[in-house]
Amino acid sequence: MPLVSKIVAADLVDRVNGKYSLTALCEVVNNSLGLIENGLDIYWKLKTNDALKADKGTNIPRAKHRHLVDTSVENGQIKEILVKSLSL
């Protein structure tokens, strides 16, 4: 099966009047891939965040940890994910 047929079958694009356009699902997938790419770009900042959460001996106050997330992570979606994880 040709690639274009597979993409249409996966409902990532629609063909209308001979022209292809992105579906809502494709927009969501594309946005999610962008978020993953941004996360990989700041891999070491995320690893630092993990280390701070895992090291109970440092006992960093939640407000200080949130400040570190706010100042080190620029992407709003990633920041929101990390802040939510602080409250767990």
Rosetta constraint file for C-alpha pairs under 8 A:
AtomPair CA 1 CA 5 HARMONIC 6.41 0.50
AtomPair CA 1 CA 6 HARMONIC 6.67 0.50
AtomPair CA 2 CA 6 HARMONIC 6.45 0.50
AtomPair CA 3 CA 7 HARMONIC 6.26 0.50
AtomPair CA 4 CA 8 HARMONIC 6.20 0.50
AtomPair CA 5 CA 9 HARMONIC 5.98 0.50
AtomPair CA 6 CA 10 HARMONIC 6.05 0.50
AtomPair CA 7 CA 11 HARMONIC 6.47 0.50
AtomPair CA 7 CA 12 HARMONIC 5.61 0.50
AtomPair CA 7 CA 13 HARMONIC 6.40 0.50
AtomPair CA 8 CA 12 HARMONIC 5.85 0.50
AtomPair CA 8 CA 13 HARMONIC 5.18 0.50
AtomPair CA 8 CA 14 HARMONIC 6.19 0.50
AtomPair CA 8 CA 15 HARMONIC 7.81 0.50
AtomPair CA 11 CA 23 HARMONIC 6.86 0.50
AtomPair CA 11 CA 25 HARMONIC 7.11 0.50
AtomPair CA 11 CA 26 HARMONIC 7.54 0.50
AtomPair CA 12 CA 22 HARMONIC 6.10 0.50
AtomPair CA 12 CA 23 HARMONIC 5.41 0.50
AtomPair CA 12 CA 24 HARMONIC 7.77 0.50
AtomPair CA 12 CA 25 HARMONIC 6.03 0.50
AtomPair CA 12 CA 26 HARMONIC 4.56 0.50
AtomPair CA 13 CA 20 HARMONIC 6.22 0.50
AtomPair CA 13 CA 21 HARMONIC 5.41 0.50
AtomPair CA 13 CA 22 HARMONIC 4.45 0.50
AtomPair CA 13 CA 23 HARMONIC 5.14 0.50
AtomPair CA 13 CA 26 HARMONIC 6.94 0.50
AtomPair CA 14 CA 20 HARMONIC 5.48 0.50
AtomPair CA 14 CA 21 HARMONIC 5.40 0.50
AtomPair CA 14 CA 22 HARMONIC 6.40 0.50
AtomPair CA 14 CA 23 HARMONIC 6.39 0.50
AtomPair CA 15 CA 19 HARMONIC 5.36 0.50
AtomPair CA 15 CA 20 HARMONIC 4.40 0.50
AtomPair CA 15 CA 21 HARMONIC 6.48 0.50
AtomPair CA 16 CA 20 HARMONIC 6.34 0.50
AtomPair CA 16 CA 21 HARMONIC 7.65 0.50
AtomPair CA 22 CA 26 HARMONIC 5.88 0.50
AtomPair CA 22 CA 27 HARMONIC 6.84 0.50
AtomPair CA 23 CA 27 HARMONIC 6.46 0.50
AtomPair CA 24 CA 28 HARMONIC 6.36 0.50
AtomPair CA 25 CA 29 HARMONIC 6.17 0.50
AtomPair CA 26 CA 30 HARMONIC 5.92 0.50
AtomPair CA 27 CA 31 HARMONIC 6.07 0.50
AtomPair CA 28 CA 32 HARMONIC 6.11 0.50
AtomPair CA 29 CA 33 HARMONIC 6.17 0.50
AtomPair CA 30 CA 34 HARMONIC 6.29 0.50
AtomPair CA 31 CA 35 HARMONIC 6.35 0.50
AtomPair CA 32 CA 36 HARMONIC 6.28 0.50
AtomPair CA 33 CA 37 HARMONIC 6.12 0.50
AtomPair CA 34 CA 38 HARMONIC 6.16 0.50
AtomPair CA 35 CA 39 HARMONIC 6.18 0.50
AtomPair CA 35 CA 77 HARMONIC 7.62 0.50
AtomPair CA 35 CA 78 HARMONIC 7.48 0.50
AtomPair CA 36 CA 40 HARMONIC 6.24 0.50
AtomPair CA 37 CA 41 HARMONIC 6.22 0.50
AtomPair CA 38 CA 42 HARMONIC 6.58 0.50
AtomPair CA 38 CA 75 HARMONIC 7.63 0.50
AtomPair CA 39 CA 43 HARMONIC 6.08 0.50
AtomPair CA 39 CA 46 HARMONIC 7.75 0.50
AtomPair CA 39 CA 78 HARMONIC 7.19 0.50
AtomPair CA 42 CA 46 HARMONIC 6.38 0.50
AtomPair CA 42 CA 73 HARMONIC 7.92 0.50
AtomPair CA 43 CA 47 HARMONIC 6.22 0.50
AtomPair CA 44 CA 48 HARMONIC 6.13 0.50
AtomPair CA 45 CA 49 HARMONIC 6.31 0.50
AtomPair CA 45 CA 72 HARMONIC 7.13 0.50
AtomPair CA 45 CA 73 HARMONIC 7.61 0.50
AtomPair CA 46 CA 50 HARMONIC 6.28 0.50
AtomPair CA 47 CA 51 HARMONIC 6.20 0.50
AtomPair CA 48 CA 52 HARMONIC 6.25 0.50
AtomPair CA 49 CA 53 HARMONIC 6.32 0.50
AtomPair CA 49 CA 69 HARMONIC 7.64 0.50
AtomPair CA 50 CA 54 HARMONIC 6.05 0.50
AtomPair CA 51 CA 55 HARMONIC 5.98 0.50
AtomPair CA 52 CA 56 HARMONIC 7.84 0.50
AtomPair CA 52 CA 58 HARMONIC 7.52 0.50
AtomPair CA 52 CA 60 HARMONIC 7.64 0.50
AtomPair CA 52 CA 65 HARMONIC 7.98 0.50
AtomPair CA 55 CA 59 HARMONIC 7.50 0.50
AtomPair CA 60 CA 64 HARMONIC 6.53 0.50
AtomPair CA 60 CA 65 HARMONIC 6.43 0.50
AtomPair CA 61 CA 65 HARMONIC 6.32 0.50
AtomPair CA 62 CA 66 HARMONIC 6.07 0.50
AtomPair CA 62 CA 86 HARMONIC 7.18 0.50
AtomPair CA 63 CA 67 HARMONIC 6.19 0.50
AtomPair CA 64 CA 68 HARMONIC 6.30 0.50
AtomPair CA 65 CA 69 HARMONIC 6.36 0.50
AtomPair CA 66 CA 70 HARMONIC 6.09 0.50
AtomPair CA 66 CA 83 HARMONIC 6.53 0.50
AtomPair CA 66 CA 86 HARMONIC 7.66 0.50
AtomPair CA 67 CA 71 HARMONIC 6.11 0.50
AtomPair CA 68 CA 72 HARMONIC 5.94 0.50
AtomPair CA 69 CA 73 HARMONIC 5.69 0.50
AtomPair CA 69 CA 79 HARMONIC 6.64 0.50
AtomPair CA 69 CA 82 HARMONIC 7.32 0.50
AtomPair CA 69 CA 83 HARMONIC 7.46 0.50
AtomPair CA 70 CA 74 HARMONIC 7.42 0.50
AtomPair CA 70 CA 79 HARMONIC 6.84 0.50
AtomPair CA 73 CA 78 HARMONIC 7.38 0.50
AtomPair CA 73 CA 79 HARMONIC 6.04 0.50
AtomPair CA 74 CA 79 HARMONIC 7.17 0.50
AtomPair CA 75 CA 79 HARMONIC 6.07 0.50
AtomPair CA 76 CA 80 HARMONIC 6.05 0.50
AtomPair CA 77 CA 81 HARMONIC 6.34 0.50
AtomPair CA 78 CA 82 HARMONIC 6.25 0.50
AtomPair CA 79 CA 83 HARMONIC 6.10 0.50
AtomPair CA 80 CA 84 HARMONIC 6.17 0.50
AtomPair CA 81 CA 85 HARMONIC 6.35 0.50
AtomPair CA 82 CA 86 HARMONIC 6.45 0.50
AtomPair CA 83 CA 87 HARMONIC 7.03 0.50
AtomPair CA 84 CA 88 HARMONIC 7.14 0.50
